[in-house]
Amino acid sequence: MKNISVNELNEQILQKEELILIDIRERYEWETDHLPNCAWIRMQELPYRLNEIPKNKKVIILCRSGRRSEAVCHYLNTEKAYNNVWNLEGGLLQWKEKINPKFDIE
């Protein structure tokens, strides 16, 4: 499984690299705050919405702490043959700590 740090992700966003960001948190978490240009697919819905996740682009999966996104990345890599899926290490908690302290997270 591939991991990306919040610093690396922030740099790629600033460089306007082509990324697909997918937040897998629950609705109340998403509504509290989320990254701009980020898609929202609840973890439980993901197996039914695979057609929305391209296999030919870099996909970053994120959640609150990085644990749920790690499980989703493992599932996509091992069971669904996605090769360019990345887990955001430390999740949005790390994003708040290292990139944007104003980010509001439950």
Secondary structure in CASP SS format (residue, H / E / C, confidence):
PFRMAT SS
TARGET T0000
AUTHOR 0000-0000-0000
METHOD secondary structure of the structure
MODEL  1
M C 1.00
K E 1.00
N E 1.00
I E 1.00
S C 1.00
V H 1.00
N H 1.00
E H 1.00
L H 1.00
N H 1.00
E H 1.00
Q H 1.00
I H 1.00
L H 1.00
Q C 1.00
K C 1.00
E C 1.00
E C 1.00
L E 1.00
I E 1.00
L E 1.00
I E 1.00
D E 1.00
I C 1.00
R C 1.00
E C 1.00
R H 1.00
Y H 1.00
E H 1.00
W H 1.00
E H 1.00
T H 1.00
D C 1.00
H C 1.00
L C 1.00
P C 1.00
N C 1.00
C E 1.00
A E 1.00
W E 1.00
I C 1.00
R C 1.00
M H 1.00
Q H 1.00
E H 1.00
L H 1.00
P H 1.00
Y H 1.00
R C 1.00
L H 1.00
N H 1.00
E H 1.00
I C 1.00
P C 1.00
K C 1.00
N C 1.00
K C 1.00
K E 1.00
V E 1.00
I E 1.00
I E 1.00
L E 1.00
C C 1.00
R C 1.00
S C 1.00
G C 1.00
R H 1.00
R H 1.00
S H 1.00
E H 1.00
A H 1.00
V H 1.00
C H 1.00
H H 1.00
Y H 1.00
L H 1.00
N H 1.00
T H 1.00
E H 1.00
K C 1.00
A C 1.00
Y C 1.00
N C 1.00
N C 1.00
V E 1.00
W E 1.00
N E 1.00
L E 1.00
E C 1.00
G C 1.00
G H 1.00
L H 1.00
L H 1.00
Q H 1.00
W H 1.00
K H 1.00
E H 1.00
K H 1.00
I C 1.00
N C 1.00
P C 1.00
K C 1.00
F C 1.00
D C 1.00
I C 1.00
E C 1.00
END
